[in-house]
Amino acid sequence: MVAMSGGVDSSVTAGLLVEAGYEVIGVHMKLHSAPAAPDAGVVTGPPAGASKTCCGLDDALDARRVADRLGIPFHVMDLREAFQKAVIDDLVDTYMGGATPNPCIQCNGVLKFRVLLSRAMALGASKLATGHYARVTSEPALRTAVDGDKDQTYFLFPMTPAALSRTLFPLGGLSKSEVREHARRMGLSTAEKPESQEICFIPDQDHAGFIARSRPAAEGAGEIVDEAGCVVGKHDGYWRFTVGQRRGLNVALGRRVYVQRIEPSTRRVVISGPDALWSSGIEATRWVWHERPAPDEVVQVRIRHQGGLLPARVTGGEAPEIVLLEDAWAVAPGQAVVVYRGDRVLGGAWIRRGKGSRPVAVPARMKRLEGA
Amino acid sequence: MIYLDYNATSPPRPEVLERAVPFITEQWGNPSSTHGMARGPAAAVTRARDEVAAWCGCLPRDVVFTAGATEANHLALRGLAWERLLVSAVEHPSVLAPALALGATIIPVTADGVVDLTALEALLAQPGRALVSVMAANNETGALQPIDAVAALVRGAGGLLHVDAAQLGGRLAAPTTWDALTVSGHKAGGLKGAGALALGPGLALRPQQLGGSQERGRRAGTVDVPAVVGLGCALSLPATPGVEALRDRLQQAATILGARITSTAVERLPNTLHLSFPGIPGEAVVAGLDLEGVCGSTGSACASGASEPSHVLEAMGGDPSGGVRLSLGWKTTSEEIEEACGALTDVITRHRQVAEELSWSV
């Protein structure tokens, strides 16, 4: 079974597997309801308007066109309920908790490689294939894509060994341009389709507006304070901010300031100069291990998609801790920390906070004076 | 491939093809022309009109050919004169959507999916001449509506009754009392692209398409001769016997597997089986059957092909998701039904095994 979003990657995935002689079933996941049309309520059913993101009607129809072209059975599965719980509610809850969610990881870990995989097995499919840029080797092990710039293993760390052993990533050895070439060669209508990189269920990318609509009673406005606790400004929703963010603060202190941390209980956004955002360790939760490294092994960790790899050790017992051998800047709670040994993903978890911030070089009081 | 989706469309009957195909290949003239090339097609349309009128129980002149049942439904709701519009909650979307756009009031249904007559009576007691639209048989559940009882109430209140009989052709006889009746060709073993709205004697209809005098000025546009010939032919053929017994065999097998059968307490179309398996999404059952070579349906689908929560099941107060519709027809054989029973057993058993093996939900 191939998960077909209607994009070029999953289209080529299906095409390559057909060429390889697999008996392929295409499935499109309906994950959320398309935004309401102006005439909604008069004429029931989805709007006729165009959608630029994944999961919209156009994408379902694009996927169907590719399936028809390849001559494979195609079905749409309505997974809106599971998506609402695992991805949308999680996104809102995480923002409300003062952290920065990563809906793509939730979608992969829960929707694709749990719910959809079990649907595939129930239909008698032996494997689930997706258009991710990643590789699975026989151990089973999750490994980075050959095209390092496109590697998506950061989004895939929650996959269990059982899920990995039932998964195919046919694009793991290809570059994006090779994938587009395959699409053109196979005559697939999605060959020139642009990348989708936004949050698919928030078409305007205004996540703050989305939260306000989802939780109209939630109070998010509060104060912006500096590292000494002095109020330097106001904001209209702490969930607009991410650790390391500089834009949108609207405070003029005469120096570069960044969000250092967010305190949901007081709705305070604490800002500081860049120095206070360095961490020498990471506390994380909900660990998934494919293979846990020994405490003295130097591994690499990644704390954001397409972020650099940082050397680190994994210590601790029941509750593992990351000791960074090189400090990391702006460790954002709610994002994932993924642990690598070379090209292999060893495991990962959800960041609670960066630890052991480097001492601030200049006393806070002086900094404030500096800004005055 | 075992085809069990006759309520979506049916294979054309051989008699239909025999009569209709010459009007594609040789007698392609426009029946409205006055020359020799028109005579054959015009005669064929006249014969088809007679056949449709005979099935509906009306005069041939009161048959308006359309491009299908959806158009006929729109023509009835928009073209008849009324002050209030009442439609049942389980109507086909081609009635429900235009009705809601026209400000209709919804008539509730019982848990078995038939019109709540007490509620209808109360609605009819309000002032204003009502057009009531109630389908003869539901496309999802197969439940037959009490059209005679509905007609008596509507007549008593001085209203008009439109009956969407799209699912009735080729299966059961038309209801006897109505003011406007929708029929479909391809559900009855005819061809896609033809339907008709039959009208009570002398009933005025405001046309919705202008620009031609076809159909006595009530529906402009060249008549689709082969499709209309197919419609007339399909409605003139006797229903195939034995379909109900095959449906019951399938229902028995599904019941043994733990299926809940919909609308069993009321009369149903003899060819339709609507069921659900608790805990297994309908679309998963349909996809599983498809991979086994059995064509079924969830009964309601949106433009993307995803199954939509069914407004029919919702109106009945049931779980609006999870339904599976299997509908049989003139070509269905007992061998096919035995195979379909086996396929259904395999699909359901595999789902339950996977659900048991995995800690996560299917």
Interface residues (C-beta under 8 A of the other chain):
Chain A: I25 V27 H28 K30 G41 V42 V43 T44 G45 P46 L57 A60 L61 R64 P73 F74 H75 V76 M77 D78 R114 V115 S118 R119 M121 A122 L123 G124
Chain B: P93 L96 A97 L100 A101 P281 E283 A284 V286 A287 G288 D290 L291 C302 A303 S304 G305 A306 S307 E308 H311 S321 R350 H351 V354 A355 L358 W360 S361 V362
